[in-house]
Amino acid sequence: MIHKLKPKSEFSKNTISLISGNVLSQSIPAALSPILTRIYSPEDFGLFAVFSSFAAIFFVIGTFKYDMAILIPKSDKEAINILFLVAIISFLISILSFFIIFFFKDSISSILGIEDIANWLYAIPISVIFVGIYNALIMWSTRKKRFKRISLNMVVSSAFGTGSNVSFGLLGFGSIGFLYGMLIGQFASFIHIFIKTIKNESYLFKYVNLFTIKRIFFKFKKMPLFVMSNTLIDMVRIASLNFLVINFFSSSVLGQMTLAFRIIRTPMTLIGGSIIQVFLQKLSITKKEDTFDLLLRYLIKFSLFSLPFYIFLFFFSPVVFPFLFGERWVLAGNIGSILSVWMFFHVLTVSSGHIMILHKKEEVMLYFSLIYLVVPFAVFFFLDDLPFLNVFLTMSFIMALINIIFILYSLFFTYSLKHKHI
């Protein structure tokens, strides 16, 4: 009987492996969130949201998105050179970011509205190296089907990061406890996956040379031209949304929205993140004519797994949030209810985006990202006299609609690939 219940397909086995790690890694911050919301204020959450969204822009530039190209080559010898290319770029961007912050720290913090935590910006150059190489190693592990390694790494990152946040908060460090937790979580997860990769794949290092790295830099030039541009626009959108909220409303409102995003994105991280990691590996070896079937299976599987959770959040977030996190988080519950619809459709577009990359349609992603960037500005400026929830509801509805259009386009595109080979 037990044998019959075991997953038979490789896709299912790998997905379950990642979900098990994701469940454990997400259960840690979920269990500690009621503590975090009582030792940190909405303003603390808001300040860290502004800082982290600004830092994320440098994280994207820190790889030029060449990490996404690691899945593409048939040969491991070429792929390992891409990994080293990412490491070189990360070091160079880290140095560049240090000088930018050194000379323009005060101006940047003033524009972002975080003058009180201007010195936090010096953490960015350090994080750029950790995050850049870490992302490349995750893609390498995906290529090599090291899903248990990825699963364990999620737990390491979550345990060290969230545990540090709680520890520094209880010790009275205030909002900077979030920063220390972020750095410790990044460092711990980087060290873990770095050691594992060195142990298993160091034999490939002998194939690394500057000539190949230079050739790869130009061979996959669409990564920085389109994929990085697309991802960068997404990061700017997130940073801009935080900037709009803190300037049109307050850091407290931003903190409420930040907690809502953090909780509502949990099923996306928990289930969607696991399935998409396996989906990426399958996609890299799937024939063009079979891409439609693979995409459709992914969309159905994610919907079946996550829809009940999102429906629950839509109806019960206004009650659950203040009960779990304290009475001062009532607004976050209302935001969470609205956000659940947008996030459900948003996660479905992740698979579609990777299909566009592998089939040389990066410009399509770029167009959608530009629209995605403009919408929050338009909504906030045209509805600036309305209460926050009305503004956020309008924006979320439009964003969800854009996601649906992108999903339909992806299905149409992959369906056309299928019928070109009939």
C-alpha positions in Angstrom: 0.0 0.0 0.0 2.8 2.5 1.0 4.7 1.6 -2.2 1.6 2.5 -4.3 1.5 5.9 -2.7 5.1 6.8 -3.6 5.4 9.3 -6.4 6.4 7.4 -9.6 7.4 10.2 -12.0 10.7 12.1 -11.7 8.8 15.4 -11.8 6.7 14.4 -8.8 9.6 13.0 -6.8 11.7 16.2 -7.3 8.7 18.4 -6.6 7.9 16.6 -3.3 11.6 16.8 -2.4 11.6 20.6 -2.8 8.2 21.0 -1.2 9.3 19.2 1.9 12.3 21.6 2.3 10.0 24.5 1.5 7.5 23.5 4.1 10.1 23.3 6.8 11.8 26.5 5.7 8.6 28.5 5.5 7.2 27.0 8.8 10.1 28.7 10.6 9.2 32.4 9.7 5.5 31.5 9.8 5.9 30.2 13.4 8.0 33.2 14.4 5.9 35.9 12.6 3.6 36.5 15.6 6.8 37.2 17.7 8.3 39.4 15.0 5.1 41.5 14.7 5.2 42.1 18.4 8.9 43.1 18.8 9.0 45.1 15.6 6.6 48.0 14.7 4.9 48.6 11.4 7.4 51.4 10.9 10.3 49.0 11.3 8.8 46.7 8.7 8.3 49.7 6.4 11.9 51.0 6.7 13.3 47.6 6.0 11.0 47.1 3.0 12.3 50.3 1.4 15.9 49.3 2.1 15.6 45.7 0.8 13.7 46.7 -2.3 16.4 49.2 -3.2 19.1 46.6 -2.4 17.4 44.1 -4.7 18.1 46.4 -7.7 21.8 45.9 -7.1 21.3 42.1 -6.6 19.8 41.9 -10.1 22.6 44.0 -11.7 25.1 41.8 -9.7 24.7 38.8 -12.1 23.5 40.5 -15.3 21.1 37.6 -15.1 23.7 35.3 -16.6 22.8 32.9 -13.8 19.6 32.1 -15.9 21.8 30.9 -18.8 23.3 28.1 -16.7 20.4 25.8 -17.6 20.8 26.3 -21.4 24.1 24.7 -22.5 24.1 21.0 -23.2 27.6 20.7 -21.9 28.6 21.1 -18.2 31.9 22.4 -19.4 30.3 25.5 -20.9 27.8 25.8 -18.0 30.6 25.9 -15.4 32.2 28.8 -17.2 28.9 30.7 -17.0 29.0 30.1 -13.2 32.4 31.7 -13.0 31.3 34.6 -15.2 28.5 35.3 -12.7 31.1 35.3 -9.9 33.3 37.8 -11.7 30.4 40.1 -12.5 29.2 39.9 -8.8 32.6 41.0 -7.5 32.8 43.9 -10.0 29.3 45.2 -9.2 30.1 44.9 -5.5 33.0 47.2 -5.9 31.1 49.6 -8.1 28.1 49.7 -5.6 30.5 50.5 -2.7 31.8 53.6 -4.5 28.3 54.7 -5.5 27.1 54.4 -1.8 30.3 56.0 -0.5 29.8 59.2 -2.6 26.0 59.3 -2.8 24.8 57.7 0.5 23.1 60.8 1.8 21.4 61.7 -1.5 20.1 58.1 -1.9 18.8 57.9 1.6 17.1 61.2 1.3 15.3 60.3 -1.9 14.2 57.0 -0.4 13.0 58.7 2.8 15.3 56.6 5.0 17.7 59.2 6.3 17.8 57.6 9.7 19.2 54.3 8.4 21.6 55.7 5.7 24.5 53.6 6.9 22.5 50.4 6.2 23.4 51.0 2.5 27.0 49.8 3.2 25.6 46.3 3.6 24.6 46.2 -0.1 28.2 45.6 -1.6 28.6 42.6 0.8 25.2 41.2 -0.1 25.8 41.6 -3.9 28.6 39.0 -3.7 26.7 36.5 -1.6 23.4 36.8 -3.5 25.0 36.8 -7.0 27.1 33.7 -6.5 24.3 32.0 -4.5 21.8 32.5 -7.4 24.3 30.9 -9.8 24.9 28.0 -7.5 21.1 27.4 -7.1 20.7 27.3 -10.9 23.7 25.0 -11.1 22.1 22.7 -8.6 18.9 22.8 -10.6 20.8 21.8 -13.7 22.4 18.9 -11.9 19.0 17.9 -10.3 20.4 18.4 -6.8 17.0 19.2 -5.4 17.7 17.8 -2.0 20.6 20.3 -1.7 18.3 23.1 -2.7 15.7 21.9 -0.2 18.1 21.8 2.7 19.5 25.2 1.7 16.1 26.8 2.0 16.0 25.5 5.6 19.4 26.9 6.4 18.6 30.3 5.0 15.3 30.5 6.8 16.6 29.2 10.2 19.6 31.6 10.3 17.8 34.6 8.9 14.5 34.5 10.8 16.2 33.2 14.0 18.6 36.2 13.9 15.7 38.6 13.3 14.0 37.4 16.5 17.2 37.3 18.5 18.3 40.9 17.6 14.7 42.1 18.1 14.5 40.6 21.6 17.9 42.2 22.4 16.5 45.6 21.6 18.4 46.3 18.4 15.3 47.8 16.8 14.8 47.9 13.0 18.5 47.1 12.3 17.8 43.6 13.6 16.2 43.0 10.2 19.4 44.0 8.4 21.6 41.7 10.6 19.1 38.9 10.1 19.2 39.3 6.3 23.1 39.3 6.2 23.4 36.3 8.5 20.8 34.3 6.4 22.5 35.2 3.2 25.9 34.2 4.5 24.8 30.9 6.0 22.9 29.8 2.9 25.8 30.9 0.6 28.4 28.9 2.6 26.2 25.8 2.7 25.6 25.6 -1.0 29.1 26.7 -1.9 30.7 23.9 0.1 28.3 21.3 -1.3 29.0 22.4 -4.9 32.8 22.4 -4.4 32.6 18.9 -2.9 30.6 17.5 -5.9 31.6 19.5 -8.9 35.1 20.8 -8.4 36.4 18.4 -11.1 34.9 20.7 -13.7 36.9 23.7 -12.6 39.8 22.7 -14.9 37.6 23.6 -17.9 37.3 27.2 -16.8 39.3 29.7 -18.8 39.0 33.4 -19.7 38.6 32.7 -23.4 35.5 30.6 -22.9 34.1 33.1 -20.3 34.6 35.9 -22.8 32.9 33.9 -25.6 30.0 33.1 -23.3 29.6 36.7 -22.3 28.7 37.6 -25.9 27.0 34.3 -26.8 24.3 34.9 -24.1 24.2 38.7 -24.4 20.4 38.6 -24.4 20.5 37.9 -20.7 21.7 41.4 -19.7 19.9 43.0 -22.7 16.5 41.6 -22.1 16.3 39.3 -19.0 18.2 41.6 -16.7 16.3 44.6 -18.1 13.0 42.8 -17.4 14.0 41.7 -13.9 15.4 45.2 -13.1 12.1 46.8 -14.1 10.4 44.4 -11.7 12.7 45.4 -8.9 12.3 49.1 -9.7 8.5 48.5 -9.7 8.7 47.0 -6.2 11.0 49.8 -4.9 8.7 52.4 -6.6 5.6 50.9 -5.0 7.3 51.1 -1.5 8.4 54.7 -2.4 4.8 55.7 -3.4 3.2 54.2 -0.3 5.7 55.8 2.1 5.3 59.2 0.4 1.6 59.2 -0.3 0.7 57.7 3.0 3.3 56.7 5.7 6.0 54.2 6.7 3.4 52.6 9.0 1.1 51.9 6.1 4.1 50.5 4.1 4.9 48.2 7.1 1.3 46.9 7.0 1.5 46.2 3.3 4.9 44.6 3.7 3.6 42.1 6.2 0.6 41.3 3.9 2.9 40.6 1.0 5.1 38.5 3.3 2.2 36.3 4.4 0.2 36.1 1.2 3.3 35.2 -0.8 3.9 32.1 1.4 1.9 29.6 -0.7 3.8 31.0 -3.8 7.1 30.3 -2.1 6.0 27.1 -0.4 4.4 25.4 -3.4 5.0 27.4 -6.5 8.7 27.9 -5.8 9.2 24.1 -5.4 7.2 23.2 -8.5 8.9 26.0 -10.6 12.4 24.8 -9.7 11.6 21.3 -11.1 9.7 22.9 -14.0 12.8 24.8 -15.0 14.9 21.7 -15.2 12.2 19.9 -17.2 11.8 22.9 -19.5 15.5 23.0 -20.4 15.3 19.4 -21.8 11.8 19.5 -23.3 11.2 19.7 -27.0 9.5 22.8 -28.4 6.4 20.9 -29.4 6.0 19.5 -25.9 6.3 22.9 -24.1 2.5 23.6 -24.2 1.7 20.3 -22.4 4.4 21.0 -19.8 3.2 24.5 -19.2 -0.4 23.3 -18.9 0.5 20.6 -16.4 2.4 23.2 -14.3 -0.5 25.7 -14.3 -3.0 22.9 -13.3 -0.8 21.5 -10.6 0.0 24.8 -9.0 -3.7 25.9 -9.1 -4.8 22.7 -7.5 -2.2 23.0 -4.7 -2.6 26.7 -4.0 -6.1 27.8 -4.8 -7.7 26.5 -1.5 -5.1 28.5 0.4 -5.6 31.7 -1.5 -9.4 31.4 -1.2 -9.0 31.0 2.6 -6.8 34.1 2.7 -9.2 36.1 0.6 -12.1 35.5 3.0 -10.3 35.2 6.4 -7.2 37.5 6.3 -9.1 40.4 7.9 -9.7 38.1 10.9 -6.6 36.0 11.0 -4.0 38.8 10.8 -5.0 40.8 14.0 -5.5 37.5 15.8 -2.1 36.1 15.0 0.0 39.3 14.8 -1.7 41.7 17.1 -4.4 44.3 17.0 -2.1 46.9 15.3 -2.0 44.8 12.1 -5.7 45.1 11.2 -4.9 47.0 8.0 -2.5 44.3 6.9 -5.3 41.8 7.1 -7.5 43.9 4.7 -4.6 44.4 2.4 -3.9 40.6 2.5 -7.4 39.8 1.4 -7.1 42.0 -1.7 -3.6 40.8 -2.4 -4.5 37.1 -2.5 -6.2 37.5 -5.9 -3.3 39.3 -7.5 -0.6 37.0 -6.0 -2.4 33.8 -7.2 -2.2 35.0 -10.9 1.2 36.5 -10.4 2.9 33.3 -9.5 1.4 31.5 -12.5 3.4 34.0 -14.8 6.7 32.8 -13.4 6.7 29.7 -15.6 5.6 31.7 -18.6 8.5 34.1 -18.2 11.1 31.3 -18.3 9.5 29.9 -21.4 9.9 33.2 -23.1 13.6 33.2 -22.1 14.4 29.7 -23.5 12.5 30.4 -26.7 14.2 33.7 -27.4 11.1 35.8 -26.7 12.7 38.0 -24.0 11.3 41.2 -25.5 7.7 40.0 -24.7 8.6 39.8 -21.0 10.1 43.3 -21.3 6.9 44.8 -22.7 4.8 43.2 -20.0 7.2 44.4 -17.3 7.1 48.0 -18.6 3.3 47.9 -18.3 3.6 46.4 -14.8 5.9 49.3 -13.9 3.7 52.1 -15.1 0.4 50.9 -13.5 1.3 51.7 -9.8 2.4 55.2 -10.7 -0.7 55.8 -12.7 -3.0 54.5 -10.0 -1.4 56.4 -7.2 -1.2 59.7 -9.0 -4.8 59.6 -10.4 -6.4 58.3 -7.2 -4.2 60.1 -4.7 -7.3 61.6 -2.9 -8.8 58.2 -2.1 -8.1 56.0 1.0 -5.2 53.6 0.8 -7.4 50.4 0.5 -9.3 51.9 -2.5 -6.1 52.7 -4.2 -4.5 49.3 -3.5 -7.7 47.5 -4.6 -7.7 49.3 -8.0 -4.0 48.6 -8.5 -4.3 44.9 -7.6 -7.2 44.3 -9.9 -5.3 45.8 -12.9 -2.1 43.8 -12.0 -4.1 40.6 -11.8 -5.6 41.3 -15.2 -2.2 41.9 -16.8 -1.0 38.6 -15.3 -4.0 36.8 -16.8 -3.3 38.3 -20.3 0.4 37.2 -20.0 -0.6 33.6 -19.1 -3.1 33.4 -22.0 -0.4 34.7 -24.4 2.1 32.1 -23.1 -0.5 29.3 -23.7 -1.2 30.6 -27.2 2.6 30.9 -27.9 3.4 27.4 -26.7 0.3 26.0 -28.5 1.6 27.5 -31.8 4.9 25.7 -31.2 3.1 22.5 -30.7 1.3 22.7 -34.0 4.3 23.9 -36.0 5.6 20.3 -35.6 2.5 18.4 -36.5 
